[in-house]
């Protein structure tokens, strides 16, 4: 876990999708750097468990980031918290299928969380940052879309939309002292990726090891990144006070 950093110590951060996986890892690193963290997500129990594991600097708040009313209620509950870091991590992977087999509702479901949710959270918490003349927004994008990801068009398109939102919002807010950046992980060594390798092996009639090797072999370093690496990258990014509108790839060379 990261040591305390002056740029982060004493600040309050929101991490959406904070109950498990990458969100929980980033929350742990923020707390390690001295921040108080609000874990946000749709499921109360994972949020509660993660907050308890992190300790008193973490609290859990349920919210559906794709629902404007739910986001508005969250903003009301946190009105006195002086949130100065917003990490938009909540996302859904969507269907795995050729574009012609993706149903319109499946497409909309992906964009509702990955893009609309990012927009709604920014819209809710940005005004107070602008009023104070200080704040950081970090949007979790992906290397997906910047390189082909077969049978995953809704997800890839949504993550490229997040990059467009990030760069434009950075120009809207930069003069007011608010920085907006994107962090684009490659495949993260996690349970979700292991499930994906199992499904891909079943689909192609290969072994798990073959499916994993075919995917990981696309990276220059021949491996996936870890949740811990992404958490440390987030802390480093927040320490770079002159950076805004950036898209930081952390992919072990997946897009090299």
N, C-alpha and C positions, 0 to 999 in steps of 0.2 A: 504494500500500500504506500501511496505517496506521502512524503513528509509535508508539514504545513508550509503553505506558500503565502506570502504577503498579498498577492493578487487575488487570492481566493478566501483566505481566512476571514471569518466573520460574516461572510455573505450568505444569502439564502438562495438555494437553487431548487428548481423543479426538474425532475426527471420523469418524463412520461414513459409508459411501459416499464416502470421501475420495479415491478414485483419479482421479476425473474431475469435470468440470462444476462444479456448485455446491459440492460438498464440497471439491474442490481449491481453489476460490477462497476459501472460508472459512478453510481451513487456511493459505493464504498470508497472509491478513490477521491471523490469530492469531499467526503467527510474526513478522510485521511489528510486532505490538504487544508482542513480547517473550516469547511462550509457546514451549514445546516442544510439538510436535504428533505424535500417533500417528494415522496414516492407516489406517483399517480398512475392509476390503471383502472380497468373495469372490474377486476376480481379482487374482492376485499382480502381474502385469506392469504394469497401470496404476498400482497403488500404488507399485511400485518406481520407475517413470519419474517420477511426481509428486514422490515423496520426494527423488529425486536433483535434480530441478529446483528444489525449495524450498531444499535445503541441509541442513547437519548438524543443524539443529533439528527436522527431520522424520524419522520412521521409519515403516516400513510393517509392518502386521500383518494377515495374512489371517484372516478370521472370517466365518462365516455368522450374522448376528445373529438369524435365525429359529430357530437350532438351540441349545437350552440347553447341550448338551455343548461346542459350539464356543465359545460365549460364556464358559463356565466355564474353558475352557483359556486363552482370551484373558486373563481376569482373573488367572489364575495367573501368566501370563507378565509381566503388568504389576504384580504385587503390590508391587514395590519402587519403582514410578514415582510414587506419590502423585498420582494423577489427581484434579484438583480442578475440571475443566471437562469435561462430557460433552455433545457436540453430536450428537443423534440425527437424522442427515440421511438415512440409507439409506432408500430407498423405491422402489417399482415403480409404474408408471402403470396397469397392469392393462388389461383389454379395453376396446375402444371399441364398444359395442353397446347396444341396448335391454336393460333389466333382464331381460325375459323370454327373452332369448337368451344371457344370461350363465350359464355352467356353474358348478355349485357349487364345483368345483375351482379355477376361475378366481377366484371370490370369495375362497376360502380362501387362495389364493396371495398375493393383495393384502394381506389382513389379517395373514398370517404375517410379512411383512416390515415393513409400515408400522405395525402396532399391536403385534403380539407381539414384534417385534424391539426396539421402543422399550421395552416393558415389561421384556424380558430384560436389556437393557443397563442400565437403571435399577436393576433388582434386583441386578445384579452389582457395580456401582460405587458405588451409594448408601451402603451400610453404612460404608465407610471415610470418606466425606465426613461422615456423621453423627457418627462417632467423633471426627473432628477438629473438628467444629463449623463447617465451612466448605466451600462448594462451589457450583457452578452447573451446572444441567442446562438445556439449551436444546433443545426439541423442534421440528423443522421440521414445521409443519402446512401450511396452504394456504388461499387464499381459496376454493378449491373446497369446496362444501358450505355455505358462507355465502352463496353465490349459486348459481343453477342452473348445472350443467355437464352438458348433455344427453349421454346415452349413456355416462356415466362414473360410474354409481352406486357401484361398489365403491370406486373411488378417493376419491370425495367422502365416502362414509360412513366410510372409514378415517381420513381426515384430521380429520373431526369427532370421531372417537373419540380421536385424539391430543390434541385440545383438552380433552376431558373428563378424560383421564388427567393432563394438565398441571395443570389447576386444582385437582383433588383432591389430587394429590401435593404441590402447593405448600402446602396447608393441613396435610398430614401432616408436612412437613419444616421449615416456616418457623420454628418455635420452636427448632429445632436449628441454625439458621444456614445452611441450604442453600436456595438460591433455585431455583425451577423456573419457567421461562417458555417461551412458544411464539413462534416467528417464522413468520409466514404470508406468504410471497411470493405475488405474483400470477404470471402467466406470465413466465418468465425468457427473455430473448433468447438462445437457445441452439440447438444443432444439433437437439435433440429437438423444440423448437417448430417449427423449419423443416420437419422431417419431418412433423409433425402438419399443418401448413398444406398441404403437398403432398398428403397423404392426403385431407384435407378437400376440396381442390379436385377431386381425382379422384372423390370420392364425390358431390359436388354438381354436377359438370359446370361448375365455374367455373375461373377462372385462379388461380394462386398468389397474385397480388397482391390479388385480390378476397377470397379466403379469409382472407388475413392482415388486410386492412382491416376485414372484418366482425368479426373477433375482437378486434383491438386497439382498435377503435372503442368497445368496452364500457368502456374505462378513461377516467376523467375527463381524464387527461393525454394520451390518444390514443397511448400507447406501452406497450411492455413495460418491465420493470425489467431491470437488468443483473446479472450474477454479481458484479461489483465492488461494486455498491450493496448487495447482500445481505451480502457479506463485511464491509463497513463498518458495516452495521446490527448485525451480530452483535457486533462489537467495542464499539460504543456501548452495546448492551444489557448486556454484561458489566460495563460501567463504572457502571451504575445500581444501586448497592448496595442501595437501598431497594425495588427492584421484584421482586415474585414473584407468580406466578399470572396474569401478564399475557399477552395475545395481541397481538403487534405486527403490524399489517398493513403490508406493503410491496408495494403493488400498482399504483402510479401511479393510484390512485383507482378500482380495479376494483370495490370494494364501497362506494364513496361514495354 
